[in-house]
């Protein structure tokens, strides 16, 4: 299996796992504040949606210039504020609509990854500040962050009995 196929399969498998857990949850549960800090599950999905799009932007910029995208430093300077802003920007969406946007962002990411060749995905140190490969960056930036957030969602659902 190619690096590209393995990476996309991992992204799709983790998303299926999350989708299965969220499927059938009442809208009120998805919209209830306090799942992670003050955020609702819908808010967490909004944050993950925005983050996937930032990662695509960072990949585009980093691979083209060899320089780490400045937007990453802005976000990492204050994750809490960035997450709160993403939640606020998507607050008007119903949970079902937020899930649609989250799925759309994943489609954008996967399509971008499908357009990269194996040499690009396996290139080490593609930009300053990242010594791993491009595929390892996606694993770290998307899969690990999504897993952390999903674990937090699972814990919140367990606390509420949902």
Secondary structure, DSSP 8 states (H G I E B T S, - for coil): --HHHHHHHHHHHHHHHHHHHHTT--HHHHH-TTSBTTB-HHHHHHHHHHHHHHHHHHHHHHHHHSS--HHHHHHHHTHHHHHHHHHHHTTTS-HHHHHHHHHHHHHHHHHHHHHS-HHHHT-BS-BTTB-SBHHHHHIIIIIIHHHHHHHHHHHHHHHHT-
